């Protein structure tokens, strides 16, 4: 399966739009499940401190679309973009 990866450098701040990303993934899942199964959104957030967001992901059935990396060094972030 050819995966589609997005990198989203993030902090826990509410203005970063995490809920919007969850909502968009939910819409994609409803409209085209096979496409949604191929999408991964890589977040530079720590999973342990994102429990409320993870709860919303699970409620919307999109948890598997998100990958938590925690804080990553600048060089690692650039390699993720590549």
Residue, then its C-alpha position, 0 to 999 in steps of 0.5 A: x500500500x502506498x502511504x501518504x504522509x504529512x508532517x505537522x510540527x506541533x505544540x499542545x497549544x489549542x490554536x494549532x488546529x489539532x481538532x481541525x485535523x481530526x475533523x478532516x480525517x474523519x471526513x476523509x474516512x467517511x468519504x473514502x475509507x481506502x484513501x483514509x487507510x493510506x494517510x498518516x499524519x506525523x505529529x511532533x507531540x508527546x502521546x502521554x500529554x495528548x490524551x484528550x486529543x487521543x480520546x477525540x481521535x478514538x471517538x472519530x475512528x481516526x487514531x490510526x491515522x496519527x503518529x506521535x513522535x514527541x519533540x524531535x531535533x531540528x535535523x530529524x524534522x527536516x529528514x521527516x519532510x524529505 
